[in-house]
């Protein structure tokens, strides 16, 4: 990961902190990333917390502590240390380097063919692995929804999964949020299993009031040890809403396919210039799915979908010919790459139990 790419990661961390309500600032257009100075450590350092302290109305070191877990959750970052008045010192690890190597080895065309050939099952295991998993949740809405998605993730990686709940789930959890279980206990016959899915409870948040898509995203986007933030903002169609960004990016890829058909051309994989970041996140998707299943962490998949949505956004404006321009091989290659990104978004949303609309 070079400084330019890391700068984007830092800005994404700021945006996620803003989306979660941890910071109230305008996301800047640029984050300065340099080698660590005196007293610093790691591979790179950024002064973004000092830059945001005044508009956030908080001490710079407090801003740095807010941003630290968001950076730690980013792929390619091994450790983040706060030093001095609030410098963030970042150490990289090898996972992102592996994704870069995979993207480079594949090239745009080969990567796109692999994704489009696999469809929404891109990143899935080739078949059953023989792993058998029993998931058991307490009688709590977030635990049941998280368990539902963990089961989907494990099944995508070839495991045989059975789910159960300590008591019968509330009807709305299934009818509104779409979260069911295979079995449940009763007051007279409680399920004799140890709870192994126990995120921080949703209360006092009521995800049912948000409906299926926003309600599930609210419960899944935050890490299991963090309290979810289910706000009506998740229903708003604006860029500050992370769920909207992901679904809108998918809908735009579908619209481009329809518009291209109207113009008389279709997708054909080829090498595309200046899309390195998008190629890396797409190539890294199978690893993210496997890690989310192994760690039973749906939030990792949610963050991956945000990364794909943000990375594909600059490409979308370049797919269709402009003015009197005729469709070319470059347009077909860019359309194929956009369709591949849309396929990854659709597959990820499906695993989260969230609708991936063709129109939005």
C-alpha positions as CSV (number, residue, x, y, z in Angstrom):
1,X,0.0,0.0,0.0
2,X,1.5,3.3,-1.1
3,X,0.9,6.7,0.6
4,X,-1.8,7.7,-1.9
5,X,-3.7,4.5,-1.3
6,X,-3.2,4.8,2.5
7,X,-4.5,8.4,2.3
8,X,-7.7,7.0,0.8
9,X,-7.9,4.5,3.6
10,X,-7.6,7.3,6.2
11,X,-10.3,9.3,4.6
12,X,-12.6,6.2,4.5
13,X,-11.9,5.8,8.2
14,X,-13.0,9.4,8.8
15,X,-16.1,8.9,6.7
16,X,-17.0,5.8,8.7
17,X,-16.5,7.6,12.0
18,X,-18.8,10.4,10.7
19,X,-21.4,7.9,9.4
20,X,-21.4,6.3,12.9
21,X,-21.8,9.6,14.6
22,X,-18.5,9.5,16.4
23,X,-17.3,12.7,14.7
24,X,-19.2,15.7,13.4
25,X,-17.0,17.1,10.7
26,X,-16.9,17.5,6.9
27,X,-14.8,14.8,5.5
28,X,-11.7,16.5,4.0
29,X,-10.6,16.0,0.4
30,X,-7.1,14.9,1.4
31,X,-5.2,13.3,4.2
32,X,-1.5,13.8,4.4
33,X,0.5,10.6,4.9
34,X,4.2,10.7,5.5
35,X,7.0,8.7,7.1
36,X,6.8,8.9,10.9
37,X,8.6,11.8,12.6
38,X,10.6,11.9,15.8
39,X,8.8,9.9,18.5
40,X,6.7,8.1,15.9
41,X,6.8,4.5,14.8
42,X,5.5,2.2,12.1
43,X,5.5,2.6,8.3
44,X,3.6,5.8,7.9
45,X,2.0,8.6,9.9
46,X,-0.8,11.0,9.4
47,X,-1.8,14.3,11.2
48,X,-5.5,13.9,10.2
49,X,-6.6,14.1,13.8
50,X,-4.9,17.4,14.3
51,X,-6.5,18.7,11.1
52,X,-10.0,17.7,12.3
53,X,-9.7,18.7,16.0
54,X,-10.9,22.2,15.6
55,X,-14.0,21.5,13.4
56,X,-14.8,18.5,15.6
57,X,-14.6,20.6,18.8
58,X,-12.5,17.9,20.5
59,X,-8.8,17.6,21.5
60,X,-6.7,16.2,18.7
61,X,-5.6,13.2,20.7
62,X,-9.3,12.3,21.4
63,X,-10.0,12.5,17.6
64,X,-7.1,10.2,17.0
65,X,-8.4,7.7,19.5
66,X,-11.8,7.8,17.8
67,X,-10.2,7.1,14.4
68,X,-7.8,4.4,15.6
69,X,-10.3,1.4,15.6
70,X,-11.6,2.4,12.2
71,X,-8.1,2.3,10.8
72,X,-7.4,-1.0,12.6
73,X,-10.5,-2.5,10.9
74,X,-9.1,-1.6,7.4
75,X,-7.5,-4.4,5.4
76,X,-3.7,-4.0,5.0
77,X,-3.2,-2.3,8.4
78,X,-1.6,-4.3,11.1
79,X,-1.3,-1.7,14.0
80,X,-2.1,1.9,14.7
81,X,-0.4,3.8,17.5
82,X,-1.3,7.3,18.7
83,X,1.7,9.5,19.6
84,X,2.3,13.1,20.7
85,X,-0.7,15.4,20.4
86,X,-2.5,13.0,18.1
87,X,-0.4,11.6,15.3
88,X,-1.6,8.3,14.0
89,X,1.3,5.9,13.3
90,X,0.4,3.1,11.0
91,X,2.0,-0.2,10.5
92,X,1.1,-2.3,7.4
93,X,0.8,-6.1,7.3
94,X,1.0,-8.6,4.4
95,X,-2.7,-9.2,3.7
96,X,-3.1,-6.2,1.5
97,X,0.2,-6.9,-0.2
98,X,-1.2,-10.3,-1.1
99,X,-4.3,-8.8,-2.6
100,X,-2.2,-6.4,-4.6
101,X,-0.1,-9.3,-6.0
102,X,-3.3,-11.2,-6.8
103,X,-4.8,-8.2,-8.6
104,X,-1.5,-7.6,-10.5
105,X,-1.2,-11.3,-11.5
106,X,-4.8,-11.4,-12.7
107,X,-5.0,-8.1,-14.5
108,X,-8.4,-6.4,-15.0
109,X,-9.6,-8.8,-17.7
110,X,-8.8,-12.1,-15.9
111,X,-10.2,-10.8,-12.6
112,X,-13.4,-9.7,-14.3
113,X,-13.8,-13.0,-16.1
114,X,-13.4,-14.8,-12.8
115,X,-16.0,-12.7,-11.0
116,X,-18.6,-12.7,-13.8
117,X,-18.1,-16.4,-14.2
118,X,-18.8,-17.1,-10.5
119,X,-21.6,-14.6,-10.3
120,X,-22.8,-13.7,-6.8
121,X,-21.0,-16.8,-5.5
122,X,-17.6,-15.2,-6.2
123,X,-15.5,-16.0,-3.1
124,X,-17.5,-19.0,-2.1
125,X,-15.8,-22.4,-1.3
126,X,-15.8,-24.9,-4.2
127,X,-17.9,-27.4,-2.2
128,X,-18.6,-28.8,1.3
129,X,-15.6,-28.9,3.6
130,X,-17.1,-31.3,6.2
131,X,-17.1,-28.6,8.9
132,X,-20.1,-28.8,11.1
133,X,-21.1,-25.7,13.2
134,X,-23.8,-25.2,15.8
135,X,-24.6,-21.6,16.5
136,X,-26.7,-20.7,19.5
137,X,-27.9,-17.2,20.4
138,X,-29.6,-15.6,23.4
139,X,-33.2,-14.4,23.0
140,X,-32.1,-10.9,21.7
141,X,-32.8,-9.4,18.3
142,X,-29.2,-8.4,17.3
143,X,-27.8,-11.8,18.4
144,X,-30.4,-13.6,16.2
145,X,-29.7,-11.4,13.1
146,X,-26.0,-11.6,13.5
147,X,-26.3,-15.4,13.9
148,X,-28.4,-15.5,10.7
149,X,-25.6,-13.8,8.7
150,X,-22.8,-15.7,10.4
151,X,-24.6,-18.9,9.3
152,X,-24.8,-17.6,5.7
153,X,-21.1,-16.7,5.7
154,X,-20.1,-20.1,7.1
155,X,-22.3,-21.9,4.5
156,X,-20.6,-19.8,1.8
157,X,-17.3,-21.3,2.9
158,X,-18.6,-24.9,2.7
159,X,-19.7,-25.5,6.4
160,X,-22.9,-27.3,7.5
161,X,-24.5,-25.0,10.0
162,X,-27.4,-25.3,12.4
163,X,-28.8,-22.4,14.3
164,X,-30.8,-22.2,17.6
165,X,-32.0,-19.6,20.0
166,X,-32.5,-19.8,23.8
167,X,-36.3,-19.1,23.3
168,X,-38.7,-18.6,20.5
169,X,-37.7,-15.5,18.5
170,X,-40.2,-12.7,18.3
171,X,-42.4,-12.9,15.2
172,X,-41.2,-9.5,13.9
173,X,-37.6,-10.7,13.9
174,X,-38.6,-13.1,11.2
175,X,-41.4,-11.3,9.4
176,X,-39.7,-7.9,9.3
177,X,-36.0,-8.5,9.6
178,X,-35.9,-11.9,7.9
179,X,-34.0,-13.7,10.6
180,X,-35.0,-17.2,11.4
181,X,-33.6,-20.1,13.4
182,X,-33.6,-23.9,13.0
183,X,-34.6,-24.6,16.6
184,X,-35.4,-22.8,19.8
185,X,-35.9,-23.6,23.5
186,X,-39.0,-23.0,25.6
187,X,-39.4,-22.1,29.3
188,X,-40.1,-25.7,30.1
189,X,-37.4,-27.1,27.9
190,X,-34.6,-24.5,27.4
191,X,-32.0,-25.3,24.7
192,X,-29.2,-27.1,26.4
193,X,-26.4,-25.3,24.5
194,X,-23.8,-22.7,25.3
195,X,-24.4,-19.3,23.8
196,X,-21.6,-18.7,21.2
197,X,-23.1,-15.7,19.4
198,X,-23.4,-12.8,21.8
199,X,-22.9,-9.3,20.3
200,X,-23.6,-6.1,22.3
201,X,-27.4,-6.0,22.5
202,X,-29.4,-3.7,20.2
203,X,-31.4,-2.0,23.1
204,X,-32.5,0.7,23.3
205,X,-32.5,0.7,19.5
206,X,-35.5,-0.8,17.7
207,X,-34.3,-2.1,14.3
208,X,-37.8,-3.4,13.5
209,X,-39.0,0.1,13.1
210,X,-36.4,0.7,10.3
211,X,-37.6,-2.2,8.1
212,X,-35.6,-5.2,6.9
213,X,-32.8,-3.6,5.0
214,X,-31.9,-0.6,7.2
215,X,-32.7,-2.6,10.3
216,X,-30.3,-5.4,9.4
217,X,-27.6,-3.0,8.3
218,X,-27.8,-1.1,11.6
219,X,-27.3,-4.4,13.5
220,X,-24.5,-5.7,11.2
221,X,-22.4,-2.7,10.3
222,X,-21.0,-2.2,13.8
223,X,-18.5,-4.7,15.2
224,X,-20.0,-7.2,17.7
225,X,-18.3,-5.4,20.6
226,X,-19.7,-2.0,19.6
227,X,-23.3,-0.8,20.2
228,X,-25.2,-0.5,17.0
229,X,-26.4,2.9,15.8
230,X,-29.9,2.4,14.3
231,X,-31.0,5.8,13.3
232,X,-33.6,7.0,10.8
233,X,-30.6,8.4,8.8
234,X,-30.3,4.9,7.4
235,X,-33.5,5.5,5.5
236,X,-32.2,8.7,3.9
237,X,-31.0,8.6,0.3
238,X,-27.8,10.6,0.7
239,X,-24.1,10.0,0.5
240,X,-23.6,10.2,4.3
241,X,-25.7,7.0,4.6
242,X,-23.4,4.0,4.1
243,X,-26.2,1.6,3.3
244,X,-27.4,4.0,0.5
245,X,-23.9,4.3,-0.9
246,X,-23.6,0.5,-1.2
247,X,-27.0,0.0,-2.7
248,X,-26.8,3.0,-5.0
249,X,-23.4,1.9,-6.4
250,X,-25.0,-1.5,-7.2
251,X,-28.1,0.2,-8.8
252,X,-25.8,2.4,-10.9
253,X,-23.9,-0.6,-12.3
254,X,-27.2,-2.2,-13.3
255,X,-28.3,1.0,-14.9
256,X,-25.1,1.2,-16.9
257,X,-25.7,-2.2,-18.4
258,X,-29.2,-1.2,-19.4
259,X,-27.9,2.1,-20.9
260,X,-25.2,0.3,-22.8
261,X,-27.7,-2.1,-24.3
262,X,-29.7,0.9,-25.5
263,X,-26.6,2.2,-27.2
264,X,-25.9,-1.1,-28.8
265,X,-22.9,-2.5,-26.9
266,X,-22.3,-4.9,-24.1
267,X,-19.5,-5.8,-21.7
268,X,-16.3,-7.5,-22.7
269,X,-13.5,-7.9,-20.2
270,X,-10.2,-6.1,-20.9
271,X,-7.5,-4.2,-19.2
272,X,-8.6,-0.9,-17.7
273,X,-6.3,1.9,-16.7
274,X,-6.3,3.8,-13.4
275,X,-8.5,1.4,-11.4
276,X,-5.9,-0.1,-9.2
277,X,-7.8,0.5,-6.0
278,X,-10.9,-1.2,-7.4
279,X,-9.0,-4.2,-8.7
280,X,-7.4,-4.7,-5.3
281,X,-10.6,-4.6,-3.3
282,X,-12.3,-7.0,-5.8
283,X,-9.3,-9.4,-5.8
284,X,-9.4,-9.3,-2.0
285,X,-13.1,-10.2,-1.7
286,X,-12.6,-14.0,-1.3
287,X,-10.2,-13.4,1.6
288,X,-12.6,-11.0,3.3
289,X,-15.5,-13.5,3.0
290,X,-13.4,-16.3,4.5
291,X,-12.2,-14.0,7.3
292,X,-15.7,-12.8,8.1
293,X,-16.9,-16.4,8.3
294,X,-13.9,-17.6,10.4
295,X,-14.1,-14.7,12.8
296,X,-17.9,-14.7,12.8
297,X,-17.8,-11.0,11.9
298,X,-20.4,-9.7,9.5
299,X,-19.2,-6.2,10.0
300,X,-16.1,-7.1,8.0
301,X,-18.3,-7.9,5.0
302,X,-20.2,-4.6,5.5
303,X,-17.0,-2.6,5.5
304,X,-15.8,-4.5,2.4
305,X,-18.9,-3.6,0.5
306,X,-18.4,0.1,1.4
307,X,-14.8,-0.2,0.1
308,X,-16.1,-1.6,-3.2
309,X,-18.8,1.0,-3.5
310,X,-16.3,3.9,-2.9
311,X,-13.7,2.4,-5.2
312,X,-16.1,1.8,-8.1
313,X,-17.6,5.3,-8.0
314,X,-15.0,7.1,-10.0
315,X,-15.2,4.4,-12.8
316,X,-18.9,4.7,-13.3
317,X,-18.8,8.1,-14.9
318,X,-16.4,6.8,-17.6
319,X,-18.3,3.8,-18.8
320,X,-20.6,5.3,-21.4
321,X,-19.6,7.2,-24.5
322,X,-20.1,10.9,-24.4
323,X,-21.5,13.2,-27.1
324,X,-20.6,11.9,-30.5
325,X,-18.2,9.3,-29.2
326,X,-18.7,5.8,-30.4
327,X,-18.5,2.7,-28.1
328,X,-15.0,1.3,-28.1
329,X,-13.2,-1.7,-26.6
330,X,-12.3,0.6,-23.7
331,X,-15.9,1.3,-23.0
332,X,-16.7,-2.4,-23.1
333,X,-13.9,-3.2,-20.7
334,X,-15.0,-0.5,-18.3
335,X,-18.5,-1.8,-18.4
336,X,-17.4,-5.3,-17.7
337,X,-15.4,-4.1,-14.7
338,X,-18.4,-2.1,-13.4
339,X,-20.6,-5.2,-13.8
340,X,-18.0,-7.2,-11.8
341,X,-18.1,-4.7,-9.0
342,X,-21.9,-4.8,-9.1
343,X,-21.8,-8.6,-8.9
344,X,-19.6,-8.4,-5.8
345,X,-22.0,-5.8,-4.2
346,X,-25.0,-8.0,-5.0
347,X,-23.4,-11.1,-3.6
348,X,-22.3,-9.3,-0.4
349,X,-25.7,-7.7,0.2
350,X,-27.4,-11.1,-0.3
351,X,-25.2,-12.6,2.4
352,X,-26.2,-9.8,4.7
353,X,-29.8,-10.5,3.9
354,X,-30.3,-7.1,2.4
355,X,-31.9,-6.3,-1.0
356,X,-29.7,-5.3,-3.9
357,X,-32.0,-3.2,-6.0
358,X,-31.6,-2.7,-9.8
359,X,-33.3,0.6,-9.5
360,X,-32.9,3.2,-6.7
